Amino acid sequence: MEVSARNIAIATGAAVLVSAFAYAIGHQRGRGREQRVNLARYRWKNRVLLVFAPNGDDPSFQQQMGQLASQSAGVRERDVLVLPILADGHGGVASRRDAAMLAKAYGVPRGAFETVLLDKDGSVVRTNERPIPVATLFDVIEGSPLRQQEPRRRTSPLIGMK
C-alpha cells in the first residue's frame, strides 16, 4: 500500500492529538519524576488500543494511525482510546523507559510494531503484529461479551417525534 502525503499528515495529526489527550487525562510528569502510564485509569471507561512502534516514522504505525483517524467516529462510539507507545520515547504517550516496560509486560519485542487491544476490564482481547484493519477491530469489539452488555448509543431521526 502506498502511503500518501495526506495519509501521513492525517496519521501524524491523529498521533499528536491522541498523545496530547492521553497525556492530559492519564499521565503525569513532575519535577524529578519520569512519566508513568497508568492504564488502570481507563478500566471500565475505555477500551485501550496500544499501538507499539519503534518510532513515529514507522510505516506500519503511520498506516494504523491513518486508518484509525479515518474511522474516528466508530472508534469513539466503541469507547476506544488509542495510545501510541513509541520505543524511542518521542511523540508517543510514554517515555522510552515506560515504553520498554509496557512492551515487556505485553510481550512485544523491542522496537517492533504491534497492536494490543485491551477490553474495558483490562484484559487483552487481541494482538496483531501488522496494522489491524479497522473493520476487523470493530468486529472484535462487537463480539466482546462486555460490548454486548453495553447499552447502544443511537441517534434516530424520530427523536422528539410522537
Secondary structure, DSSP 8 states (H G I E B T S, - for coil): ----HHHHHHHHHHHHHHHHHHHHHHEE--TT---EE-GGGGTTT-EEEEEEESSTT-HHHHHHHHHHHHTHHHHHHTTEEEEEEETT-SSSSS-HHHHHHHHHHTT--TT--EEEEE-TTS-EEEEESS---HHHHHHHHHTSHHHHHS------TTTT--
